[in-house]
Amino acid sequence: MSRRSGILEFAVLGLLREAPMHGYELRKRLNTSLGVFRAFSYGTLYPCLKTLVANGWLIEESGGAPQDPPLTGRRAKIVYRLTAEGKEHFEELLSQTGPDAYEDEHFAARFAFFGQTSRDVRMRVLEGRRSRLEERLEKMRASFARTRERLDDYTLELQRHGMESVEREVRWLNELIESERAGRDLKGPATGETASQDTTSGASGGLPRQGDEPRPDTPDDTAT
């Protein structure tokens, strides 16, 4: 399994833990609530769902409205529901604190589900992310010091911007870690919409930021 597909499977399981959804609803939530998936190809979602069903982590159910006439020429939507095995697998994924949890895209998805994660795991992920960014920042500063005399003003400004982005995230992580140590929980909207901080440090994607506008809805498909 590639890292990208693993992140998508994790996010799908997490969203379906909240409530069963059909494919179109999942596409909207991934696209508008979990910013890391803003650029993902919708063509990758349905193979992912089929894989999760084959693994026994999801089941497919008919989602047609009872009042619909039986012969309308339209197929009922397929609703995906998390199984007991799927919930257990997702909780196992939530407990993991290895290096993948610190990377840009995976960290954004992990953070979106911190409300379902135990405090000790949150602490390890946050501290791991901070350590990774501090290492990145040290390398950026060293590179900047070596090359600044050879670069034009615009390239230098771009490098400064990159360093400032990492510095902001480190400060943000320091605040979060301090809150966790003090036993304070973040209060806010539903999972996936709690953070206004961009955690990607220049990478594509990231957690949603306040004021982000969702893309216009595409026409609903009648079946997944």
MIGUZA-103826 format. One record per residue: residue in one letter; x, y, z of N, C-alpha, C in turn. Coordinates in steps of 0.1 Angstrom, whole numbers, plus 2048, in hexadecimal, padded with zeros to 3 digits. Layout:
BEGIN
aXYZXYZXYZ;...
end
This chain:
BEGIN
m8087F480080080080080980D800;s8068167F780E8227F780A82B803;r81383580681083E81180384680E;r80184A8017F68527FE7E984B800;s7E883E7FB7DC8367FC7DA83380B;g7E58318137E382E8217DC83A828;i7E08468247DA85282B7CB853827;l7C885081A7BA8508167B284681D;e7B783A81F7AF82F8267AD834834;f7B783983A7B683E8487AB848849;a7AB8528407A185D84179385883E;v79184F83578484983277F84183E;l78783984478383285077F83C85B;g78784685D784850867777857865;l77485B85976786285675B859857;l75D84C85375284385575083E863;r75A84086B75883D87A74D84787F;e74D85387A74385D87E73585A87A;a73385586E72685286972884B85B;p71E84285771F83C84A71D84783F;m72384583472184F82972284881C;h71C84F81271E84980472A8507FE;g72E84C7F273A8507EC73B85F7EA;y7308657E67308737E373287B7F0;e72C8777FB72E87E80873D87D80C;l74387180A75186F80E75A878806;r7578797F975F8827F075E8907F5;k7528957F97518A37FE7598A580B;r75789B81475E89D82176D89D81F;l7728948177818938147868A080E;n77E8A58057828B17FD7818BE805;t7768BF80D7748CC8147788CC823;s7778C182977A8C18387898BD83A;l78E8B483279C8AF8347A48B5829;g7AA8C082B7B18C88217BC8C081A;v7C28B68207CD8AF81A7C88A880D;f7BB8A680C7B689F8007AF8A87F6;r7B28B57F67AD8BF7ED7B18BB7DF;a7BD8B67DD7C18B37CF7C18A57CB;f7BA89C7D47BB88E7D07B188B7C5;s7B48807BE7AC87C7B37A08747B8;y7948787B47888717B87888637B3;g78F8607A87908537A37978497AC;t79E84F7B67A58467C079C8427CC;l7918497CD7898467D97828397D8;y77C8367CD77482A7CC77C81D7CC;p78881C7C67908117C879480F7D7;c79681A7DE79981A7EC78D8147F4;l7818187F17758137F77748047F5;k7768007E87757F27E577F7E97ED;t78B7EF7EE7967E87F67917E6805;l78C7F180A7887F081877C7E781A;v7737E68107687DC81176E7CE810;a7777CC80777D7BF8057857BA812;n78A7C48197927C18267887BE831;g77B7C182F7717BF83A7707CA843;w7767D68407757E28487697EA846;l7637E983A7577F083674D7E6831;i7407EA8317367E282A72E7EC822;e7297E78177217F080E7127ED811;e70A7F88126FC7F68146F47FF80A;s6E87FB8066E08037FD6DB810805;g6DD81B7FF6D98288056CE82F7FF;g6C68277F76BA82D7F06AF8317FA;a6A983C7F769E8418006928387FE;p68B83480A68082B809674830800;q67383E7FF6678437F866A8437E9;d6768407E46788407D66718357CF;p66A8377C466482C7BD66D8227B8;p6698157B867380A7B567980B7A7;l67281179D67781179067981F78B;t68382579068683378C691834782;g69782877F6A38287766B082D77C;r6AF8307896BB8347916BF82979B;r6CC82779C6D181E7A66D28257B3;a6D081D7BE6D18237CB6E08267CE;k6E28307D66F08337DA6F58287E3;i7028257E370881C7EC70D8237F8;v70981F80470E82581071881C816;y72382281A72E81B82072E81C830;r72E81183672D81084573A80984B;l73F80E85574B80885C7467FC863;t74E7F186274B7E58697537E5877;a7507DC87F7577DB88C7667D9889;e7697D187F7777CE87C77E7DB877;g7767E386F77B7F086A77D7FA875;k7757FA87F77780388A7837FF892;e7857F28947917ED89B79D7F1894;h79D7EF8867A97F287E7AC80187F;f7A180A87E7A481887F7AA81C88C;e7A58168977AA8198A47B98158A5;e7BC80A89E7CA80689E7D3810897;l7CE81588B7D581F8847D682C88C;l7CC8308947CD83C89C7D783B8A7;s7DB82F8AB7E482D8B67F382D8B1;q7F582D8A480282D89E80983A89F;t81683A8A381D8478A582A84789E;g82B83E89383883D88C83B849883;p84684987D84B85587584085986A;d83985086482F85485A82585F860;a82285E86D81986787381D875874;y82A87787283088587283188C865;e83088485A83188A84D826893849;d82889C84081F8A783D8118A283B;e80E89A83180189682E7FB88D839;h80288383E7FD87A8477FA881854;f80388A8588008928657F389A864;a7F18A08597E48A88577D889F859;a7D88938537CD88A8547CC885863;r7D78828697D787D8777D2888880;f7D689487E7D289F8867C28A1885;a7BD89F8797AF8A18777A6897880;f7AC88C8847A588388D7AB88289B;f7B288D89F7B788D8AD7AC88C8B7;g7A08918B47958908BD7918818C1;q7958788B879386A8BB79F8628BF;t7AA86A8C27B78648C67BA8668D4;s7C085D8DB7C485E8E97CE8698EB;r7CE86F8F77D787A8FA7E68768F8;d7EA86A8FD7F88668FC7FC8648EE;v7F485F8E57F785E8D77F886C8D1;r7EF8758D47F08828CF7FD8898D2;m8018878DF80E88D8E38198878DB;r81A87A8D98258758D28258798C3;v81A87A8BD81987F8AF81D88E8AE;l8188968B781C8A48B782A8A68B9;e83089F8C383E8A18C684789B8BA;g8428918B484A88B8A984989589D;r83D89B89B83C8A58908458B1893;r8458B689F84E8C18A385C8BE8A1;s8618B28A586F8AE8A38728AE894;r8698A988C86C8A887E86D8B6878;l8658BF87C8658CD8768718D487B;e8758D28878818D888C88E8D4885;e88E8C78818998C28798988C986B;r88C8CA86588B8D085888F8DF859;l88B8E686388E8F486589D8F6866;e8A48ED86D8B38EE86E8BA8ED861;k8B58E38598BB8E184C8B88ED842;m8AC8F38438A88FF83B8B190B83F;r8B390D84C8BC9188508CA91684B;a8CF90A84C8DD9078488DE90A839;s8D49058318D59078238D491681F;f8CB91D8278CA92B8248D7933827;a8DE92F8318EA9368358F593382A;r8F59278248FF92381A8FD92A80D;t8F092C8098ED9307FC8E893E7FA;r8E69458058E09538048E895C7FC;e8F595B7FB8FD9657F38FB9627E4;r8F79567E18F69527D28E89547CD;l8DE9577D58D09577D18CB9657CF;d8C29667C68BB9747C48B19767CF;d8AD9837CF8A49877DA89797F7DB;y89197B7CF8849747CF8869667D5;t89195F7D18939527D68969527E5;l89D95C7E98A095D7F789395F7FF;e88A9687F987D96A80087595E801;l8759557F686E9497F6873940801;q88093F80388693780D88293C81B;r88294981D87E94F82A87094B82D;h86794C82285994882485893A829;g86093182285F923826863921835;m86E92783987392684786892C850;e86293784D85893D85684C934857;s84892D84C83D92384D840918857;v84C91385685090885F85190D86E;e85691986F85791F87D849921883;r84092587B83292788082C91A884;e82E91087C82990388082F8FD88D;v83C90088F8438FB89B83D9038A7;r83A9108A68349178B18269128B4;w81F90F8A98119098AB8128FC8B2;l81B8F38AE81D8E68B48218E88C3;n8298F18C682D8F48D48218F78DC;e8188FF8D780C9038DE8038F78E0;l8018EF8D67F98E38D77FF8D98E1;i80C8D78E18128CE8EA8118D38F9;e8128E08FB8108E69088028E490D;s7F88E59037EA8E39077E88D490B;e7EE8CB9037EC8BD9077F28B9914;r7FE8BF9178048BC9247FC8C292F;a7F58CD92D7ED8D39377E08CD938;g7DD8C39307D08BC9307C58C392A;r7C88CD9217BD8D491B7BA8CF90D;d7AD8CD90A7A98C88FD7A58D48F5;l7A78D38E87A38DD8DE7948DC8DD;k78D8E88DD77F8E88DB77C8EE8CD;g7738E88C67708EE8B97658E58B2;p7638E78A57598E089D75D8D189C;a7568CB8927588BC8917658B988C;t7698AB88D7758A68887788AB87A;g7858AE8787898B386B7878C1869;e7818C987277E8D78717838DF87D;t78C8D98857908DF89179C8E8890;a7A48E78867B08EF8867B08F987B;s7B590587E7B79108757C5911870;q7CE9088757DC9098727DF900866;d7E790585D7EC8FE8517F88F6856;t7F78E88568028E085C80B8DB851;t80A8DF8458128D983A81F8DF838;s8228EB83D82F8F183B8338F282C;g82A8F682482D8F781682A8EB80D;a8268E08138228D580B8148D7807;s8108CF7FD8028D07F87F98CA802;g7ED8CF8027E38CB80C7E38D2819;g7DF8CB8247DF8D18317D18D0837;l7D18D48447C48D484B7BC8E0846;p7AF8E08477A78EB8437AA8F784C;r7A99038457AB90F84C79E91784D;q79C91F85778F92685878E93084D;g78393084778093983B78293182E;d78792582E78891D82277A91B81C;e77991D80F76C91B80976C90D802;p7629058047628F87FD75F8FA7EE;r7648F17E77628F17D87538EF7D6;p74E8F57CA7408F27C773D8E37C6;d7328DF7CA72E8D17C972D8CD7BB;t7328C17B872F8BB7AB7228B37AB;p71C8B17A070F8AA7A071089D7A6;d70789A7AE70788D7B57058817AC;d70E8777AE70D86B7A67038627AD;t6FC85A7A66F28527AB6F68457B2;a7038417AF7088367B67178367B6;t71D82F7BF72C82F7C07318237B8;
end
